[in-house]
Amino acid sequence: MRLLYSIGIFLYGLLLRILAPFHAKARLMVTGRKDWYLRMKQSVDSSQKHIWFHFASLGEFEQGRPVLEAVKNNYLDHKIIVTFYSPSGYEIRKNTNLADHVFYLPYDTAQNARLFLDLINPSFTVFTKYEYWYYYFEGLHSRSIPLFLVSAIFRPEQIFFQAYGTFFLKILGFVTYFFVQNEESVRLLKEYGIRNAGLAGDTRFDRVIDLPKVRKEIPLIAAFVETAPVLVAGSTWPEDEKLLKDLLQRFQEYKLILAPHEINEGHIVSILNLWPAALRFSKMSEYDRATLTEAKVLIIDNIGLLSSLYGYGQLAYIGGGFGVGIHNTLEAATYGMPVLFGPNFKKFQEAKDLIEQGGGFSFADSKGLMDVFERLQDQSKRIEAAKSARQYVQQKAGATPIIMKYLKNANL
């Protein structure tokens, strides 16, 4: 199986190189890893002490950020190495002041893992939620370098727990300790002989709980909103946008702040085809006051504003529920607002919890969205749902102190 794994990694890298001339994301993944060893060797002082954090993409970075910040503040004699797998993380956070060095993670091969670990030789390593790489994990284990998984979550249908998943289950055996999100994960790991796991919770709650206090005020968006009720739609895909088009035709008193998941020009043009009179955030300074106040839809065509935008809304729509899965619901919930999303939420514990506690609402189609939105026009119901969403976030915060206490007691 290890041979098949290695062949799969090789073929994946080859496919990316073939696609790179035609696909922007593939091109970034290839060029970002080109000559990685030479670039790292020139910038990293191997004689210094390092701590390595790895994140799959931007979402995992924001999820693990509270732990990263706490470690940086408590291990002042260490340099922080951050790696990303995806361009969505690296390209946006490559200049973060939370790390001394930021790199793309080289492909998971035996040679790459050996060279990478020789260069940084971390005191310990932290991965967030997902990403289980055989050669990196095995390399850390063979060198007796502690490896921690934070905000991990496991489900019976995952490959580790299938009859054909023995090789992948072995990867979990290289982890020093799992800080998991729920008791179900603890029990599942124990069923398969993995007892080095404990309930800590999800560090995303620690990240989002204070967002309303530190949010950016954006005067041009305030001018667009004025006194109108606002629906903030975050991380949307074309399927979401079609539903939102129908929704706004019925609830015409609402304004829409739309932050699409993909902000390439092709996607923005498709949104403008739905709402030809929509404004673009990148051109806000060109609009006069009358244009801002009369417009119904504002497209956020840049990255990094969404966590502040929710402060302008009464209701939140989270995209992805008609694709591979919904995106971040907690950034909206922390503002104390009802959170609406499509049917593909079963993998997301926080979405299930929000529904159970009355702060989240799922729907399967346009009619379902209309019905939910109609119910939430009742102010008392909307206020009750908003309160439940905010309370849920407050109750779930606190994973980071648990993790830091463990690290301290382990004398790391």
C-alpha positions as CSV (number, residue, x, y, z in Angstrom):
1,M,0.0,0.0,0.0
2,R,2.9,2.4,0.7
3,L,4.1,1.9,-2.8
4,L,0.6,2.7,-4.2
5,Y,0.5,5.8,-2.0
6,S,3.9,6.9,-3.3
7,I,2.8,6.3,-6.9
8,G,-0.4,8.3,-6.2
9,I,1.7,11.3,-4.9
10,F,3.9,11.2,-7.9
11,L,1.0,11.0,-10.4
12,Y,-0.7,13.9,-8.6
13,G,2.4,16.1,-8.9
14,L,2.7,15.1,-12.5
15,L,-1.0,16.1,-13.1
16,L,-0.5,19.5,-11.5
17,R,2.5,20.1,-13.8
18,I,0.4,19.2,-16.8
19,L,-2.4,21.5,-15.8
20,A,-0.2,24.4,-14.6
21,P,-0.1,26.2,-18.0
22,F,-3.9,26.3,-18.1
23,H,-5.0,26.4,-14.5
24,A,-4.1,29.2,-12.1
25,K,-4.3,27.2,-8.9
26,A,-2.3,24.3,-10.3
27,R,0.3,26.8,-11.5
28,L,0.7,28.4,-8.1
29,M,1.0,24.9,-6.5
30,V,3.8,24.0,-8.9
31,T,5.7,27.2,-8.9
32,G,5.4,27.6,-5.2
33,R,7.2,24.3,-4.6
34,K,9.9,24.8,-7.3
35,D,13.4,24.7,-5.9
36,W,11.8,24.5,-2.4
37,Y,14.9,23.0,-0.8
38,L,17.3,25.6,-2.1
39,R,15.0,28.5,-1.0
40,M,14.5,27.0,2.5
41,K,18.2,26.3,3.0
42,Q,19.0,29.9,2.2
43,S,16.4,31.3,4.6
44,V,16.2,28.8,7.5
45,D,19.0,28.6,10.1
46,S,19.0,25.0,11.1
47,S,21.0,25.7,14.3
48,Q,18.0,27.6,15.7
49,K,15.0,26.0,17.5
50,H,11.8,25.7,15.5
51,I,8.2,24.9,15.9
52,W,6.3,23.7,12.8
53,F,2.7,24.5,12.1
54,H,1.0,23.1,9.0
55,F,-2.3,24.1,7.6
56,A,-4.1,22.7,4.6
57,S,-5.5,26.1,3.5
58,L,-6.8,29.4,4.8
59,G,-9.7,27.9,6.7
60,E,-7.4,25.7,8.7
61,F,-5.1,28.6,9.3
62,E,-7.9,30.7,10.9
63,Q,-9.0,27.6,12.8
64,G,-5.6,26.9,14.3
65,R,-4.6,30.6,14.6
66,P,-5.4,30.8,18.4
67,V,-3.0,28.0,19.1
68,L,-0.4,29.5,16.8
69,E,-0.7,32.8,18.6
70,A,-0.5,31.2,22.0
71,V,2.6,29.1,21.0
72,K,4.3,32.1,19.5
73,N,3.8,34.1,22.7
74,N,4.9,31.3,25.0
75,Y,7.9,30.0,23.1
76,L,9.9,33.2,22.5
77,D,13.2,31.3,22.0
78,H,11.8,29.4,19.0
79,K,11.3,30.4,15.4
80,I,7.9,29.5,13.9
81,I,7.7,27.7,10.6
82,V,4.3,27.7,8.9
83,T,3.5,25.5,5.8
84,F,0.4,25.4,3.6
85,Y,-0.7,22.8,1.2
86,S,-3.1,25.0,-0.8
87,P,-2.5,28.4,-2.5
88,S,-5.7,29.7,-0.8
89,G,-3.7,29.7,2.4
90,Y,-0.2,30.4,1.3
91,E,-0.9,33.3,-1.1
92,I,-3.0,35.1,1.5
93,R,-0.9,34.4,4.6
94,K,2.6,34.2,3.2
95,N,3.5,37.5,5.0
96,T,1.8,36.8,8.3
97,N,3.6,38.2,11.3
98,L,2.7,35.1,13.3
99,A,5.5,33.1,11.5
100,D,9.2,33.6,10.9
101,H,9.0,31.6,7.7
102,V,6.1,30.5,5.5
103,F,6.4,27.9,2.8
104,Y,4.4,25.5,0.6
105,L,4.6,22.0,2.1
106,P,6.7,19.9,-0.4
107,Y,5.0,16.8,-1.8
108,D,4.9,13.9,0.6
109,T,7.8,11.8,-0.4
110,A,10.4,10.0,1.7
111,Q,13.2,12.2,0.3
112,N,11.2,15.5,0.7
113,A,10.2,14.6,4.3
114,R,13.8,13.7,5.2
115,L,15.3,16.9,3.7
116,F,12.5,19.1,5.2
117,L,12.9,17.7,8.7
118,D,16.7,17.9,8.5
119,L,16.4,21.6,7.8
120,I,13.9,22.6,10.5
121,N,14.3,19.8,13.1
122,P,11.2,21.1,15.0
123,S,10.9,20.8,18.8
124,F,7.3,19.8,18.1
125,T,4.8,20.0,15.3
126,V,1.1,21.0,15.1
127,F,-1.3,20.1,12.3
128,T,-4.9,21.4,12.3
129,K,-8.0,19.3,11.7
130,Y,-7.1,17.5,8.5
131,E,-4.0,16.5,6.4
132,Y,-2.4,13.2,7.2
133,W,0.9,12.7,5.3
134,Y,2.6,9.4,5.7
135,Y,6.2,10.3,5.2
136,Y,6.1,13.5,7.2
137,F,4.3,11.8,10.1
138,E,6.6,8.7,9.9
139,G,9.7,11.0,9.8
140,L,8.6,13.0,12.9
141,H,7.8,9.7,14.7
142,S,11.2,8.1,13.9
143,R,13.0,11.2,15.2
144,S,10.8,11.3,18.4
145,I,9.5,14.8,17.5
146,P,6.1,15.3,19.1
147,L,3.2,15.7,16.6
148,F,-0.1,17.1,17.7
149,L,-3.4,17.2,15.9
150,V,-5.7,20.1,17.0
151,S,-9.4,20.4,16.3
152,A,-9.4,16.9,14.9
153,I,-12.6,15.2,14.2
154,F,-13.3,11.7,13.0
155,R,-16.3,9.9,11.5
156,P,-16.8,6.1,10.9
157,E,-17.0,6.6,7.1
158,Q,-13.5,8.0,6.9
159,I,-10.9,5.9,5.1
160,F,-8.9,5.1,8.4
161,F,-11.8,3.0,9.6
162,Q,-12.5,1.0,6.5
163,A,-11.5,-2.6,5.9
164,Y,-9.1,-1.4,3.2
165,G,-7.8,1.5,5.3
166,T,-5.1,-0.2,7.4
167,F,-2.3,1.8,5.8
168,F,-4.1,5.1,6.6
169,L,-4.9,3.9,10.1
170,K,-1.2,3.4,10.6
171,I,-0.6,7.1,9.8
172,L,-2.7,8.0,12.9
173,G,-0.4,5.8,15.0
174,F,2.4,8.3,14.4
175,V,0.6,11.1,16.2
176,T,1.6,12.0,19.7
177,Y,-1.8,13.3,20.8
178,F,-5.1,14.2,19.3
179,F,-7.0,17.2,20.6
180,V,-10.5,16.3,19.2
181,Q,-13.7,18.3,18.8
182,N,-16.2,15.8,20.2
183,E,-16.6,12.7,22.3
184,E,-17.6,10.6,19.3
185,S,-14.1,11.1,17.9
186,V,-12.6,10.0,21.2
187,R,-14.7,6.8,21.2
188,L,-14.1,6.0,17.6
189,L,-10.3,6.3,18.0
190,K,-10.4,4.1,21.1
191,E,-12.3,1.4,19.1
192,Y,-9.3,1.2,16.8
193,G,-6.8,1.1,19.6
194,I,-5.8,4.8,19.6
195,R,-6.0,6.1,23.2
196,N,-3.8,9.1,23.0
197,A,-6.8,11.4,22.4
198,G,-8.8,13.8,24.5
199,L,-11.7,16.2,24.1
200,A,-10.5,19.8,23.8
201,G,-13.1,21.3,21.4
202,D,-12.7,23.3,18.3
203,T,-10.2,26.2,18.3
204,R,-12.3,28.1,15.8
205,F,-14.5,29.2,18.6
206,D,-11.6,30.8,20.3
207,R,-10.8,32.5,17.0
208,V,-14.3,33.9,16.3
209,I,-15.6,34.8,19.8
210,D,-14.0,38.3,19.8
211,L,-14.5,39.1,16.1
212,P,-17.4,41.5,16.9
213,K,-15.1,43.5,19.1
214,V,-12.3,43.9,16.6
215,R,-14.2,44.1,13.3
216,K,-13.3,46.7,10.8
217,E,-15.7,49.5,10.2
218,I,-16.0,50.1,6.5
219,P,-17.7,53.5,5.8
220,L,-18.6,52.8,2.2
221,I,-20.4,49.6,3.1
222,A,-22.2,51.5,5.8
223,A,-23.3,54.0,3.2
224,F,-24.6,51.1,1.0
225,V,-26.5,49.6,3.9
226,E,-28.0,52.7,5.4
227,T,-31.1,51.6,7.3
228,A,-32.1,48.6,5.1
229,P,-32.3,45.1,6.4
230,V,-29.3,43.2,5.1
231,L,-28.6,39.5,4.2
232,V,-24.9,38.7,4.2
233,A,-24.0,35.8,2.0
234,G,-20.6,34.3,2.6
235,S,-18.5,31.9,0.6
236,T,-21.2,31.4,-2.1
237,W,-21.1,29.2,-5.2
238,P,-23.2,29.6,-8.4
239,E,-25.9,27.2,-7.0
240,D,-26.2,29.5,-3.9
241,E,-26.4,32.6,-6.0
242,K,-29.3,31.3,-8.1
243,L,-31.3,30.7,-4.9
244,L,-30.4,34.1,-3.6
245,K,-31.6,35.7,-6.8
246,D,-35.0,34.1,-6.3
247,L,-35.0,35.1,-2.7
248,L,-34.4,38.8,-3.3
249,Q,-37.1,39.0,-5.9
250,R,-39.5,38.1,-3.2
251,F,-38.0,40.0,-0.3
252,Q,-37.2,43.2,-2.1
253,E,-36.8,45.3,1.0
254,Y,-33.5,43.5,1.7
255,K,-30.1,44.4,0.5
256,L,-27.5,41.7,-0.2
257,I,-23.8,41.7,0.6
258,L,-22.4,38.8,-1.4
259,A,-18.9,37.5,-0.7
260,P,-18.3,34.6,-3.2
261,H,-16.0,31.8,-2.4
262,E,-14.2,32.2,-5.8
263,I,-13.4,35.7,-6.8
264,N,-12.0,35.0,-10.3
265,E,-13.4,37.3,-13.0
266,G,-15.4,34.6,-14.6
267,H,-17.4,34.0,-11.4
268,I,-17.8,37.7,-10.8
269,V,-19.2,38.1,-14.3
270,S,-21.7,35.3,-13.7
271,I,-22.9,37.1,-10.6
272,L,-23.3,40.3,-12.5
273,N,-25.4,38.4,-15.1
274,L,-27.8,37.7,-12.2
275,W,-27.7,41.2,-10.9
276,P,-26.6,43.6,-13.7
277,A,-26.9,46.6,-11.4
278,A,-24.8,45.1,-8.6
279,L,-21.9,47.1,-7.2
280,R,-18.3,45.8,-6.9
281,F,-16.5,46.5,-3.7
282,S,-13.2,47.1,-5.7
283,K,-14.9,50.1,-7.4
284,M,-16.7,51.5,-4.3
285,S,-14.8,54.7,-4.4
286,E,-16.0,55.4,-7.9
287,Y,-19.7,55.4,-6.9
288,D,-21.5,58.5,-5.8
289,R,-23.7,58.5,-2.7
290,A,-27.0,58.1,-4.6
291,T,-25.6,55.0,-6.4
292,L,-24.5,53.4,-3.1
293,T,-27.8,53.9,-1.3
294,E,-30.0,52.9,-4.2
295,A,-28.1,49.7,-5.0
296,K,-29.5,46.4,-3.8
297,V,-26.5,44.1,-4.2
298,L,-22.9,44.5,-3.3
299,I,-20.3,42.0,-4.5
300,I,-17.2,41.6,-2.4
301,D,-14.5,40.9,-5.0
302,N,-11.6,40.7,-2.7
303,I,-10.4,38.5,0.2
304,G,-10.2,39.2,3.9
305,L,-13.4,41.2,4.7
306,L,-16.0,38.5,5.4
307,S,-15.5,38.3,9.1
308,S,-16.2,42.0,9.4
309,L,-19.1,42.1,6.9
310,Y,-21.4,40.0,9.1
311,G,-21.6,42.9,11.5
312,Y,-23.8,44.7,8.9
313,G,-26.4,42.0,8.6
314,Q,-29.6,40.7,10.2
315,L,-29.4,37.3,8.6
316,A,-26.5,35.2,7.2
317,Y,-26.4,32.7,4.3
318,I,-23.4,30.4,4.2
319,G,-22.5,28.9,0.9
320,G,-21.3,25.5,-0.1
321,G,-24.3,23.5,1.0
322,F,-25.1,22.4,-2.5
323,G,-21.6,21.3,-3.2
324,V,-18.9,19.5,-1.2
325,G,-20.0,21.1,2.1
326,I,-20.9,24.3,3.8
327,H,-18.2,26.9,4.7
328,N,-17.6,28.7,8.0
329,T,-20.8,29.2,10.0
330,L,-19.2,30.4,13.2
331,E,-18.0,33.8,11.9
332,A,-21.6,34.7,11.3
333,A,-23.0,33.0,14.5
334,T,-20.6,34.9,16.7
335,Y,-22.3,38.2,15.7
336,G,-25.6,36.9,17.0
337,M,-27.5,36.3,13.8
338,P,-29.5,33.4,12.4
339,V,-27.4,31.3,10.0
340,L,-28.9,29.7,6.9
341,F,-27.3,27.0,4.8
342,G,-28.0,24.2,2.3
343,P,-28.4,20.5,2.9
344,N,-24.8,19.3,2.8
345,F,-23.8,20.1,6.4
346,K,-23.7,16.6,8.0
347,K,-19.9,16.6,8.2
348,F,-19.9,19.8,10.2
349,Q,-20.5,19.4,14.0
350,E,-21.1,23.1,14.5
351,A,-23.8,23.2,11.9
352,K,-25.7,20.3,13.5
353,D,-25.3,22.0,16.9
354,L,-26.6,25.3,15.6
355,I,-29.7,23.6,14.2
356,E,-30.3,21.8,17.4
357,Q,-29.9,24.9,19.5
358,G,-32.1,27.0,17.2
359,G,-29.5,29.3,15.7
360,G,-29.0,27.5,12.4
361,F,-31.5,26.6,9.6
362,S,-31.0,24.2,6.7
363,F,-33.0,24.0,3.5
364,A,-33.0,21.7,0.5
365,D,-34.2,23.9,-2.3
366,S,-35.5,27.4,-3.2
367,K,-38.9,26.8,-1.5
368,G,-37.2,25.7,1.7
369,L,-35.1,28.8,1.7
370,M,-38.1,31.0,1.2
371,D,-40.0,29.3,4.0
372,V,-37.1,29.7,6.5
373,F,-36.6,33.3,5.5
374,E,-40.3,34.0,5.9
375,R,-40.4,32.6,9.4
376,L,-37.4,34.7,10.4
377,Q,-39.2,37.9,9.4
378,D,-41.0,37.5,12.7
379,Q,-38.8,39.7,14.8
380,S,-39.2,37.7,18.0
381,K,-38.2,34.5,16.3
382,R,-35.2,36.2,14.6
383,I,-34.0,37.7,17.9
384,E,-34.4,34.3,19.7
385,A,-32.4,32.5,16.9
386,A,-29.7,35.2,17.0
387,K,-29.3,34.9,20.7
388,S,-29.0,31.1,20.4
389,A,-26.3,31.4,17.8
390,R,-24.2,33.8,19.9
391,Q,-24.6,31.7,23.1
392,Y,-23.5,28.6,21.2
393,V,-20.2,30.2,20.3
394,Q,-19.6,31.5,23.8
395,Q,-20.3,28.2,25.4
396,K,-17.9,26.3,23.0
397,A,-14.9,28.6,23.4
398,G,-11.9,27.4,25.4
399,A,-10.0,24.7,23.4
400,T,-6.8,26.7,23.2
401,P,-6.1,26.9,27.0
402,I,-6.6,23.1,27.2
403,I,-4.0,22.5,24.5
404,M,-1.5,25.0,26.0
405,K,-1.9,23.4,29.4
406,Y,-1.0,20.0,27.9
407,L,2.0,21.4,26.1
408,K,3.2,23.1,29.4
409,N,2.7,20.0,31.4
410,A,4.6,18.0,28.8
411,N,7.6,20.4,29.2
412,L,7.7,21.2,25.5
